[in-house]
């Protein structure tokens, strides 16, 4: 049934258009990521006033959207209204109750991420992008000075991470400058970039002195969310379960996945111990990281071909993905790989899949061939890249900001097992990695809940992760560092898969023999990114 267009629809559209533009003005770096390039030379405010402005923005949006009656809106707009309210309430809670901005400056990491899309995305001639990089670098000393005012409750671990980011950023700047010198035609651009980098590097040195001599000695804050704040985050995320229920899912699946992996070990080598089987799988890797990076690209292509040939999902017409080394400023918090979505508004949207070079010889074992295959499913096809490339074709502006991790991370994790069940690279070694990665995600649920409830500490979490997954210790340390600053995010992988599989079972039961897997997947990914509890509405309309 077609919903007649109403005056309330028009009012909603005007409200969301202003809501969208105000967010881009407030966070110009986000505009760049989305492919809106009028703000590319801007670097947002880093001061305490910027936090207050963001809180006020979300509160105004909540008031304005709450005044609109969803029953008078078209179904898509009613869904978007509720999503925007959901986002606003979460943001206010994060900024006013958890307050991570008070625990660490994040200055160098923010500057690096502001430069990253300008350097890695080929949306304009290099000279033009280098000019915008220079603009942001010229603003970087100001930004680095501003973030100091808000660090009122510094946290030692986060300050140490801050120091690492500040130490590593000059290496990324050197990479940019090397590319400028070798490829840029305009010497004037290169000279301007050199001056801006010199000033930024001096500001980074000053920032390091401040972090080490001022912040670190007084860094006695606690990174734990605490039981009440954590539980409220879970409630606001509308995960259809409380913290105890989510924890029980993690504990139950950890037992099941351990048993499945142990049973599989005998297929790989019946005479080997469990530890020896792990070595057999992990020792099967390319001799160099450069060759491993080539294998990531090969498996990415194989996975895409399998998805298309077997009718698993429909790639969008614009489907482009680059695979590159993780920039130096991100390596200490990205032990394996990560994905950056394509820019919705770029003429040619391109996803970026980053892979971290080994920090030590033993870390090369984490780039074993079975793991590369599975990671390429998770990060590329039909995981993050396919889902997010499809999501940006949805016309909704609200869904660009949704970012529900139980959908994005849950989908990518769901794809790992789904692809194996469909027959993609389903050898014993490959299944061994799927079960190992499921153990990792189940452990993430347990650690996420227990760390932020204060049940266990950092070192205990690292030991538990090493014991359960067999990760090399440097990788486990980098993992747990991430966990400390992202309460409720890590549980999203496995619990998100749980929610998606539950939804699929509901639709299968409803549709019976007419259930179509590709239609189910396409409805999800082309509906745009949103909490799984909201995505259910997409299927109510498709009934």
N, C-alpha and C positions, 0 to 999 in steps of 0.2 A: 504494500500500500504506500502510495506517495504522500508524504507529509506536506501540506500546503505551507509555502514560505510566509512567515509572519513578521510583524514589526519587531517582536522580541528576538527573532533570528537576526535581524539587521542590527539590533542593539548589541547582541552578543558578539557579532562579527566585528563591530567597531571597538568593543571592549577588548577583545582578544588581539586585534591588530595593534592597539595602543600598548597592551600588556607585553606583546612580543617586542615591539620597537623599544620600549622602556628598558627591557632586560638587555637588549643589545647595546644600548647606550651606556648602561651600568657596567656591562662586562664586554668590552669590545673584542676581547680574545675569543669569546664564544661566537661572535659574528664571523670571525675569520674561519673558525672550525665549520660553521654552517655554510660558508661560501658566499657570505655577504661582505664585500671587500671595501666598503666605504669607511670602515673603521680600522683598516689594516695597520695604519700608522700609529694608532692609539694604544696606550697601556693604561688600564684602569687604575683607580685609586687603591692604595694599599693600606690606608689608615683606618683607625677605629671608626671614623665617621662613615666610611664605606660600608662597614658592617651594620651600623645603625640604619643607613639608607636602605640596605637590602631587607632588613627586618621590616621596616616601615612599608616598603614596596609590597612585600608579601601580605602584610596585614591589610593594606588597602585593597589588594586584589581579592582577598578572602571576603571582605565586606561587600565589595561590588558584585562579585559573582554569586554570593549567597542571596543577594536580592533578586536574582533572576529565577523565575519558576521553571524548573526543568520540564514540567509537563507541557509548557507552552513552546518548547524548543523542538526542532527536528531531532531524530534519534542520535545522529552523529554529533550535533551540537550539545545535546544533553549529556552525552558521554564525555565530550571534551570539557564541558563545564565541571563535571564531577572530577575529572582528571586534574584540571587546573587547581581546584580546591584541595585535592589530595596532595599535590605537589607543594602548594603553599603551606599547608599545615605541617608537612614534614620538614620543610625548610625552616620555618619559624622554630620548631622544636630543636632542630639541629643547631641553629645559631644562638638560641637563647638558653637551652638547657645543657646540651653537650659542649658547646662553645670551643671547638677545636682551634679556632683562630687565636685563642688566648694562650694555647699551649706551645705554639711554635710559629715562626714567621712564615715559613714556606716560600720565602722571597725568591731565592735562586731557582727553585723548581718551577715557580710560576713564570719567571722570566723565560726559562728554557722552553716551557710549554707554549708560551706566547710566540716564540720564534719558530717552533717545530713545524707547524703547518705552512708557514711562509717559505721555509727552506725545502720541505719534502714534497709539497704539492706543486705540480707544474701547471698552475691555472693562469699564469701570466709569464711574460719574458723574465729571465733571471735578473736582468738589471732592475726591472721594476720591483720585483720581490725583494731584492737586496736593499733598495731604497726604503721599503717599508720596514725591513729588518733594522736598518740604521735608525729609522724613526723610533722604533721601540727601544733600541739600545740606548739612544740618547735620553729616553725617559727612564731607563732602568735605574740609574743612581737615585733619582727622585723616589721611585717606587721602593727601592731597597731601604731608603731612609724612612719612608712612611710606615712600613710594616712593623717597625720597632715599637711604635706606640701601643700596638694592640697586644703585645706579648706580656700579659699581666700575670699569667699563671704558668710559667714555662715548665715543660716536662723534659726530664733528662734524656730519655730515649729519643724523643722527637727532636730535641736540640742536636743530638748526635747525628741524626738523619739530616737535619738542616745543614749541619757542618759538612757532611759528605756531599750533599747536593751543591753547596757553595764551592767546594773544592773541585768538583767534577765539571761544573758549567764551563769554565774556560776551555776545556778540551773540545766541547761542542762548538764554542765560538771559533776555535782554531779550524775546525772542519769547515765551517761556513766560510771563513776567510780564505782557506785554501781553494775552495770551489770558486769563490769570487775571483781570485787571482788567475786561476787556470781557464776560466770560462767567460768571465765578464768582458765585454768589449769596451766598456766605458771606464777609463781610468779614474775619472772623477768620483764614480760610485765606489770604487775600491778604496780610494783615499778617505772618503767620508766614512766608510765602514771601519777602516783601520782606526780612525780617530774615536769613533763611537765605542769600539771594542776596548780601546785603551782606557777610556773613561769608565766603562763598565767593569773591566778587570780591576781597576783601582778601587772602585766601589765594592767589589766582591772581596778584595783583600781587607778593606775596612769592615765589611760585614763579618768576615771571619774573626777579626779581632774582637768585635762586639760580642759575637756568639760565644767565643771561648772565654773572654775575660769578664764579661758582664752577665750574660744569660746563664751559662753553664753553672757558675757558682751558686746561683739562686734557683736552679731548676729542680724544684721539689714537688711539682704538681703531679697529679695522678692521671694516667691516660685511660683508666678504666671508666666506662660509662656508669657503672653501678647498676644494681638490680632494677631499681625503679625507672631510671632513664632508659635502660635497655629494653625493658618490657613495654614502655610507652612507644619506643621506636617500632617494635614489632607490631603493636596495635595499629599505629598510624600507617604502617606499610600495608595493612589489610591482607595479611598472609593467610587468613582463615585458620589460624592456629596461634596458641600462645607459646612462650619460650620453652616451657616444659614439654609440650607436644612436639615441637620442632626438635628439641634435644633427643626425645625418645625415638624419633624417626632416624636421626643420625646414628644413635647407638645400635638400633636394630639392623640398619643397613650395613654398618661396620662389621657386625658379626657375619651377616650373609655374604658380603663381598670377600671377607677374609677366607671363608670356607670355599667359595668359588675359586679364588686364586690358588689356594693350596691344592685343590683337586686338579687344577689345570697344570700345576707344576710337573706332575708325573708324565703328562703328555710331552712336555718339552724335553725332559730327561729323567726317566724313572729311577736312575741310579744316583741322582744328585740330591743334596739337601735343599731346603727352601732358599738358604743363603746362596748356594751355588747356582741355583736356577736364576735368581736375581742377577747374579754376575753374568751368566750366559746371555741374558736379554740385554743388559746394560753395556756389555763389552762389544756388542754388535753395532758399531758406529763407524762413520767415515773417519779417515785418518786426520783430516783437517776440518776446521770450522767452515772454511770457504766451500769445501765439498758438501758438508752437511747443509749449508744454506741452499746449495743447488738441489739437494734432495728434498728440502722443504718445498721448493717451487715445483718440483716434479710431482710430489704427492698432492699438492694443492690442485694441480691440473687433473690428476687422476680422479680425485674426489669429485671435482665439478662434473667431469664426464659421466661418472657413475650416477650422480644425482639426476642428471638430465636423461640419461639412457633408461634408467629404472623408474622414471616417473615419480620421484620422491618430492620434488618441489620445482617451481618454475623460476629460473633466474630472471632478474629484470633486464630490460633491453640495454640499459647502461650498466655494465658490469666490469669494473676494472679494479685490479688489486696489485699493489707493489709489495714486495718482500725485501726488507732491508735489515741491517744490523741495528740493534737498539742503540740510540744515542748515549754517549757517555754519561750524561747527567741523570739518566734514568736507570742505569744498570744496577745500582746498589739496591733498588726496590723492585726490579723486574728480573727475577732469576732465570726465567725461561723465555716466555714470549708474551706478547700482548697485541691488541688490535685497536686501531683508531678508525672510526667510521668515515665513510665518504661524506663530502660536503654537499648537503642537499641542494644548494643554489649554484654550485659550480657548473659550468657548461658541460664538463666531463667529470662527474664525481668519481673519485678514486679512493679506495680503502688502502690503509697502510698497516701491514703486518710486520711487527718488529720482533726480531729474534736475538737473544742476548748471547754474545760470545762467551766461552768458558773463562771464568776468572782464575782457574787452576786446571791442571791436567785431568784431575778426577771429575771435574764438572763437565768434561766432554762426554762422559757416560750418560748425562742427562739428555744428550742429543742422539740417543740410540735410535735405530731405524724404526722400531715398532712405536716408539714414542713420537717420532716425527710424523708418522702416518696419522696417529690419533690426534696430535695437536693440530695438524692441518685440517682435520675434520672439525675440530672445536673452533679454531680461529677463522677458518675460511669457508669451506663447503661441507655441509650446508649450515655451518655454525654462524659465528658472528658476522662474517662478511656478507653472506647471502641474506641473513635476516635483516641486517641494518641497511643493506643496499635496497632491499624490498621496502623496508619501513619508510625510507625517505621519499618513496613515490606517493605515499599517502598525503593528501592535501592539507591535513591538519597541522597547524602551527603548534598547538598544545602538545602533540605527541612527540615533537622534536625535543622537548624538554623533559619528557616523562622519565626516561632512563631507568625504569624499574629493573633492578638487577635480578630479581627472581624470574623475570621474563628473559632478559638478554643472556644472563649467565646460565639460567635454567635451560633455556633453549639449546645453547651450545653444548652443554653437558648431556642433555637428552639426545642430541645428535650422535654422540659417541657410541652409545649402545645401539641406538636405532640403526645406524649405518652398518654395524657389525652384524646385527640380526638380518639385515637386508643382503648381506654377503660381501660387503666391502672389506678387503684385507682381513679376512676372518681366520687367519692362522693362529695356532696356539700362542705364539709370542705376542701377536697383536691383541688377542683376548686377554693375555696376562697383563698387558699395559692398561687395558680398559678396566679390569678389576682393580689394579693398583691405583689408577686415577680415581676410581670410585671410593676406594679406601681413603685416599687423600681428601676427597670432598666430604666424606662422612666425618673424618677427623676434623675438617674445617668447621662443621656444624658444632661439634663438641667443644673445640677450642674457642670458637667465637662466643658461644654462650658462657662457657666457664671463665674465660679471660675477663670478659666485661662484667660478669657478676662478681668477680674477685675470688673465684674458687681456686684458680691456679695462677701462677706468675709466668713471666716471660721465659725464663730458662726451662721451667718444667714443660711449657708448651713446645719449645724447640725439641726437647728430648722426646716428648710424646710423638711429635711429627716425624722425627727420624726413625723412631721405633716402629711406627705404624706403616710408613711409606718406603723406608729405605733411602730417602733423599740423602744426598751428600749434605754435610752439616752447613756449609755456606748457603746453600739453597734454602734450607730450613730456617736459618736465621733471617734471611731476606723475606721469606714468607711471613714469619711471625711479626716482623716489623710492620708489614702491611696491615696485619690483623689488628694491631693496637690502635690504629687510627681510623678504622672503618667498621664500627660495630654494626651488626646485622647484615653486612655485605657478604661475608664469607659463607654464611649459612645459605645464601641464595642459590648457590650452584646445585647442591643436591636437593634442597627443599623445593627449588624452582622446578627441577626435573620431576619431582614427586607431584607437584601441582599440575604440570603439563600432562603427565601420564594419566592423572586422575581425570582431567578434562577430556583427554582423548577417549578414555573408557566411557565417559558419560555420552559423548557424541557417537561412539560406536554402538552403544546400547540403544540410543535414540534412532539412529539411521539403519541399523541392522545390516542387511545384505547390500544396501546402497551406499554404505560408508566408503569413502574414497580417501586414501591417505594423502595424495597430493592436494586434493581440495581442502582437507583439514589443515595441512601445513601452510598452503597459500593463504587461507583465511586468516591464520594467525600472523604470518610475517607481513602480509600486505595491509593488515589492519593498523599497523604502526605499533611502536613500542609502548607498552602500558603494563600495569600490574596484571598478573594472570587472572586475578579475581574480577578485573574489569574486562579482560579479553573474552570472558564467557559471554558477554553481551553480544559480541560479534556473531556467535553461533545461534543465539536466540533469534536474531533477525534473519539468519540463514535457514531457519527451520521451515 
